[in-house]
Amino acid sequence: MEFVWQAGEVSVRDVHIHFKSAIAYTTLMTTLDRLAKKDLLSRRKAGRAFAYAPTTTSREIASTIASELVVSFLDDDPGDGLMLLSTLVDAIGEKDRSLLPSLERLIRRKRREASRRRTS
């Protein structure tokens, strides 16, 4: 995906050349086809081959994965929510303390939204 995001649109041949033939052409063809079937790539006929282009950004994919991970974690044992949040706050505090005020603003906004939903 990184190569496709950088290139914008690729053919199987482009990817095969990029990987210096280290991966079989047919493996790359199958992989690009599967990514298209999962709607991560669009596919259009370009002569006798297909041209593939990304349908989403790396940031959008990372966000989706993170969201699914958190939901999955909370579904396993809702009591683990506090541990997850505590770990997240600790990680943010260690990595970039300047993000903590943003986190506080997000929490306040979500509280207001939840309060409005309860009163309507």
C-alpha positions as CSV (number, residue, x, y, z in Angstrom):
1,M,0.0,0.0,0.0
2,E,2.8,2.4,0.7
3,F,4.0,2.2,-2.8
4,V,0.5,2.6,-4.2
5,W,0.0,5.7,-2.0
6,Q,3.2,7.2,-3.2
7,A,2.7,6.4,-6.9
8,G,-1.0,7.3,-7.0
9,E,-1.9,4.7,-9.6
10,V,0.0,1.5,-10.4
11,S,-0.2,-1.7,-12.5
12,V,0.9,-5.1,-11.3
13,R,4.0,-4.6,-13.5
14,D,4.9,-1.4,-11.7
15,V,4.6,-3.1,-8.3
16,H,6.6,-6.1,-9.5
17,I,9.4,-3.8,-10.8
18,H,9.3,-1.8,-7.5
19,F,9.9,-5.0,-5.5
20,K,12.7,-6.0,-7.9
21,S,10.9,-9.2,-8.8
22,A,11.4,-10.5,-5.2
23,I,7.7,-11.3,-5.1
24,A,6.0,-13.4,-7.8
25,Y,4.0,-11.5,-10.4
26,T,1.0,-13.7,-9.8
27,T,1.2,-13.1,-6.1
28,L,1.2,-9.4,-6.6
29,M,-1.7,-9.7,-9.0
30,T,-3.7,-11.7,-6.5
31,T,-2.9,-9.2,-3.7
32,L,-3.9,-6.1,-5.7
33,D,-7.1,-7.9,-6.7
34,R,-7.9,-8.7,-3.1
35,L,-7.2,-5.2,-2.0
36,A,-9.6,-4.0,-4.7
37,K,-12.3,-6.4,-3.6
38,K,-11.9,-5.0,0.0
39,D,-12.4,-1.5,-1.5
40,L,-8.9,-0.4,-0.4
41,L,-8.0,0.1,-4.1
42,S,-10.0,1.0,-7.1
43,R,-9.4,-0.8,-10.3
44,R,-9.8,0.3,-14.0
45,K,-9.0,-1.4,-17.2
46,A,-5.9,0.2,-18.8
47,G,-5.2,-1.6,-22.1
48,R,-4.7,-5.3,-21.4
49,A,-4.0,-4.8,-17.7
50,F,-5.6,-3.1,-14.7
51,A,-4.6,0.1,-13.1
52,Y,-5.0,0.3,-9.3
53,A,-5.4,3.4,-7.2
54,P,-5.9,3.9,-3.5
55,T,-9.4,4.6,-2.3
56,T,-8.3,5.7,1.2
57,T,-5.3,7.2,2.9
58,S,-2.9,5.6,5.3
59,R,-4.3,7.8,8.1
60,E,-7.9,6.6,7.4
61,I,-6.8,3.0,7.5
62,A,-4.8,3.6,10.8
63,S,-7.9,5.3,12.3
64,T,-10.2,2.4,11.3
65,I,-7.8,-0.2,12.7
66,A,-7.4,1.7,15.9
67,S,-11.1,2.1,16.3
68,E,-11.8,-1.6,15.6
69,L,-9.0,-2.5,18.1
70,V,-10.5,-0.4,20.9
71,V,-14.1,-1.6,20.2
72,S,-12.8,-5.2,20.2
73,F,-10.9,-4.7,23.4
74,L,-14.0,-3.2,25.1
75,D,-16.3,-5.9,23.8
76,D,-14.1,-8.6,25.4
77,D,-14.5,-7.2,28.9
78,P,-16.1,-3.8,29.4
79,G,-14.4,-3.5,32.8
80,D,-11.1,-3.3,31.0
81,G,-12.1,0.1,29.6
82,L,-10.4,2.0,32.5
83,M,-7.2,0.1,32.0
84,L,-7.3,0.9,28.3
85,L,-7.9,4.6,28.9
86,S,-5.2,4.7,31.6
87,T,-2.7,3.1,29.3
88,L,-3.6,5.5,26.5
89,V,-3.2,8.6,28.7
90,D,0.1,7.3,30.0
91,A,1.4,6.7,26.5
92,I,0.3,10.1,25.3
93,G,1.9,11.7,28.4
94,E,5.1,10.0,27.7
95,K,5.2,10.6,23.9
96,D,3.8,14.1,23.6
97,R,2.5,15.9,26.7
98,S,1.1,18.7,24.4
99,L,-1.6,16.3,23.3
100,L,-3.1,16.0,26.8
101,P,-5.0,19.3,26.6
102,S,-6.5,18.2,23.3
103,L,-7.5,15.0,24.9
104,E,-9.3,16.9,27.7
105,R,-11.1,19.1,25.1
106,L,-12.3,15.9,23.3
107,I,-13.6,14.5,26.5
108,R,-15.5,17.7,27.4
109,R,-17.0,17.7,23.9
110,K,-18.1,14.1,24.1
111,R,-19.7,14.8,27.5
112,R,-21.6,17.7,26.1
113,E,-22.8,15.6,23.2
114,A,-23.9,12.8,25.4
115,S,-25.7,15.2,27.7
116,R,-27.6,16.7,24.8
117,R,-28.6,13.2,23.6
118,R,-30.0,12.4,27.0
119,T,-32.1,15.6,27.2
120,S,-33.5,15.3,23.7
